[in-house]
Amino acid sequence: MHMARLPSGLLILGLLIGLMGVAQASAATPASMINFADDDVTTAIQQVIKQSNDEQVQAIATRNLSLVTDTTTSDHFQDIANSLQDLLNHQVTGISILQLDFGPVTVSSDGSSATATTFESWRINSTAGSIDYDPVRNDYTLVLDNGTWKIKSVEQDATPAPTPVPTATPVATPSTH
């Protein structure tokens, strides 16, 4: 393992950890948004976000970025594909979501768009090692597309920034009996 390369690689990975964190959404909730979503809509929106995260994990594992097309709008797919390709270009061999907690889900008064907040912790595995990130706030904007919720954009809260915690690989120590 080349630990000397780890810090610069982690800096790049830290910048890319958003995976979906392209700052396109406004942090403010538009006036046309209502402050609640019924249970079925909330569940559907949460499932799309979970599915998108799972698809990103599979996209990196299989190097098939098209796996995320069904949960994103076409313009957001380009952002996601670019972020995932950047990870692959920096020798990322796998990603996994360690924790996903949901905050509020808000649906527009006409029911055609929504926002959802998550707190996500990710692990990134690369040829240089593994790193776990503290939870980061993600504010999703979703739209209803032919009866299916799709992610239009994601904005990450930059504060607090993720704090990398390298995971140690146990090293066998010879016994001296």
C-alpha positions as CSV (number, residue, x, y, z in Angstrom):
1,M,0.0,0.0,0.0
2,H,1.3,3.4,-0.9
3,M,0.5,5.5,2.1
4,A,2.5,8.5,0.9
5,R,0.0,9.0,-1.8
6,L,-2.9,8.8,0.6
7,P,-3.1,12.4,1.8
8,S,-3.3,14.0,-1.7
9,G,-5.7,11.3,-2.9
10,L,-7.9,11.8,0.2
11,L,-8.0,15.5,-0.5
12,I,-9.3,14.8,-4.0
13,L,-11.7,12.1,-2.7
14,G,-12.9,14.5,0.0
15,L,-13.8,17.0,-2.7
16,L,-15.6,14.3,-4.6
17,I,-17.3,12.7,-1.6
18,G,-20.5,14.5,-2.4
19,L,-20.9,11.9,-5.2
20,M,-24.1,13.7,-5.8
21,G,-23.1,17.0,-4.3
22,V,-23.2,19.3,-7.2
23,A,-24.4,22.6,-5.8
24,Q,-27.4,23.3,-8.0
25,A,-30.2,23.4,-5.5
26,S,-31.0,26.5,-3.4
27,A,-30.6,26.0,0.3
28,A,-33.7,28.1,0.9
29,T,-37.1,26.4,0.7
30,P,-39.1,28.1,-2.0
31,A,-42.4,29.7,-0.9
32,S,-44.3,27.3,-3.1
33,M,-43.2,24.4,-0.9
34,I,-45.4,23.1,1.9
35,N,-44.0,21.9,5.2
36,F,-45.0,18.3,5.0
37,A,-45.4,15.3,2.8
38,D,-47.8,12.4,3.4
39,D,-46.4,9.1,4.4
40,D,-46.6,7.5,1.0
41,V,-44.9,10.4,-0.8
42,T,-42.2,10.6,2.0
43,T,-41.6,6.9,1.6
44,A,-41.3,7.1,-2.2
45,I,-38.9,10.0,-2.0
46,Q,-36.7,8.2,0.6
47,Q,-36.7,5.1,-1.5
48,V,-35.5,7.0,-4.5
49,I,-32.6,8.5,-2.5
50,K,-31.7,5.1,-1.1
51,Q,-31.9,3.5,-4.5
52,S,-29.7,6.2,-6.0
53,N,-27.0,5.7,-3.3
54,D,-27.1,1.9,-3.9
55,E,-26.8,2.5,-7.7
56,Q,-23.8,4.7,-7.1
57,V,-22.2,1.9,-5.1
58,Q,-22.9,-0.5,-7.9
59,A,-21.8,1.9,-10.6
60,I,-18.3,2.2,-9.0
61,A,-18.1,-1.6,-8.4
62,T,-19.0,-2.5,-12.0
63,R,-17.6,0.7,-13.7
64,N,-21.1,1.1,-15.3
65,L,-22.1,4.7,-14.7
66,S,-25.4,4.3,-16.5
67,L,-26.8,2.4,-13.5
68,V,-27.9,5.7,-12.0
69,T,-30.0,6.9,-14.9
70,D,-33.3,5.7,-13.5
71,T,-33.2,7.8,-10.3
72,T,-31.9,11.1,-11.7
73,T,-33.0,13.6,-14.2
74,S,-30.9,13.7,-17.4
75,D,-29.1,16.9,-16.5
76,H,-28.3,15.6,-13.0
77,F,-27.1,12.3,-14.4
78,Q,-24.3,14.1,-16.2
79,D,-23.2,15.6,-12.8
80,I,-23.3,12.3,-11.1
81,A,-21.5,10.5,-14.0
82,N,-18.8,13.1,-13.9
83,S,-18.3,12.7,-10.1
84,L,-18.3,8.9,-10.3
85,Q,-15.8,9.0,-13.2
86,D,-13.6,11.3,-11.2
87,L,-13.6,8.7,-8.4
88,L,-12.7,5.9,-10.8
89,N,-9.9,8.1,-12.4
90,H,-8.4,8.5,-8.9
91,Q,-8.2,4.7,-8.3
92,V,-11.3,4.3,-6.2
93,T,-12.1,0.7,-6.1
94,G,-15.3,0.8,-4.1
95,I,-17.7,3.0,-2.1
96,S,-20.3,2.2,0.5
97,I,-22.8,4.1,2.5
98,L,-22.2,3.6,6.2
99,Q,-25.2,5.6,7.5
100,L,-28.2,7.3,6.0
101,D,-30.5,9.3,8.2
102,F,-33.4,11.3,6.8
103,G,-34.4,14.8,7.9
104,P,-37.5,16.6,6.6
105,V,-39.2,16.0,3.3
106,T,-41.2,18.9,1.9
107,V,-43.4,18.7,-1.2
108,S,-44.5,21.6,-3.4
109,S,-48.1,22.7,-3.1
110,D,-48.8,21.3,-6.6
111,G,-47.1,18.0,-5.8
112,S,-44.6,18.2,-8.7
113,S,-41.4,18.8,-6.8
114,A,-40.0,18.1,-3.4
115,T,-36.9,18.6,-1.2
116,A,-35.5,16.1,1.2
117,T,-32.6,16.4,3.7
118,T,-30.3,13.5,4.5
119,F,-27.2,13.0,6.7
120,E,-24.9,10.5,4.9
121,S,-21.7,8.8,5.9
122,W,-19.6,7.2,3.2
123,R,-16.6,4.9,3.0
124,I,-14.3,5.2,0.0
125,N,-11.9,2.4,-0.8
126,S,-9.0,3.1,-3.2
127,T,-5.7,1.7,-4.1
128,A,-4.2,4.0,-1.5
129,G,-6.4,2.7,1.4
130,S,-9.9,3.3,2.9
131,I,-11.4,6.3,4.5
132,D,-14.6,6.8,6.4
133,Y,-16.4,10.2,6.4
134,D,-18.4,11.8,9.2
135,P,-22.0,12.5,8.3
136,V,-22.6,15.3,5.8
137,R,-25.9,17.1,5.3
138,N,-27.3,16.7,1.7
139,D,-30.3,18.7,0.5
140,Y,-32.0,17.0,-2.4
141,T,-34.3,18.5,-4.9
142,L,-36.6,16.0,-6.6
143,V,-39.2,16.3,-9.4
144,L,-42.1,14.1,-10.4
145,D,-41.4,12.7,-13.9
146,N,-44.2,10.7,-15.4
147,G,-45.3,9.6,-11.9
148,T,-41.8,8.7,-10.8
149,W,-39.7,10.8,-8.3
150,K,-36.2,11.7,-9.7
151,I,-33.3,13.6,-8.2
152,K,-32.8,16.9,-10.0
153,S,-29.9,18.2,-7.8
154,V,-28.1,17.8,-4.5
155,E,-26.4,20.4,-2.4
156,Q,-24.1,19.5,0.4
157,D,-23.7,21.6,3.5
158,A,-19.9,22.3,3.5
159,T,-19.9,22.8,7.2
160,P,-18.8,20.8,9.0
161,A,-16.5,19.4,6.3
162,P,-16.1,15.6,6.4
163,T,-13.3,14.5,8.7
164,P,-11.4,11.6,7.2
165,V,-10.7,8.7,9.5
166,P,-8.4,6.2,7.9
167,T,-9.3,2.6,8.6
168,A,-6.4,0.5,9.8
169,T,-5.6,-2.8,8.3
170,P,-4.5,-5.3,11.0
171,V,-0.9,-6.3,10.6
172,A,0.1,-9.7,12.0
173,T,2.9,-9.5,14.6
174,P,5.1,-12.5,14.9
175,S,5.0,-14.0,18.4
176,T,8.3,-14.4,20.3
177,H,7.9,-17.5,22.5
